[in-house]
């Protein structure tokens, strides 16, 4: 056999011999990037080497107060179970300010042209 027996960067542990995919790869006890172990395929019973590869992603947001910048506010209103929550959210730093008593005009978000937008709320940030 002249071809390399290897499966690279698969979403699940995949046998390099028969292609069997393990649906519960997280149960194999590999926790950190680079962790390795030897395993036997449930289908063809051949042994193979497993290595966990972890991809890092990042999320960033601005810091208005720390940079002495004005907030970029957008009003929002969200209704759940007959209760309305409204206020404004900074589109730069995600800071929230809530209204105590929402006004009827604040029940639906509107953009600068007056078009209605879908209401959203980011509670718990």
HELIX and SHEET records of a PDB file:
HELIX    1   1 UNK A   25  UNK A   28  5                                   4    
HELIX    2   2 UNK A  104  UNK A  106  5                                   3    
SHEET    1   A 2 UNK A  36  UNK A  40  0                                        
SHEET    2   A 2 UNK A  47  UNK A  51 -1                                        
SHEET    1   B 3 UNK A  73  UNK A  80  0                                        
SHEET    2   B 3 UNK A  83  UNK A  90 -1                                        
SHEET    3   B 3 UNK A  96  UNK A  98 -1                                        
SHEET    1   C 2 UNK A 109  UNK A 110  0                                        
SHEET    2   C 2 UNK A 116  UNK A 117 -1                                        
END                                                                             
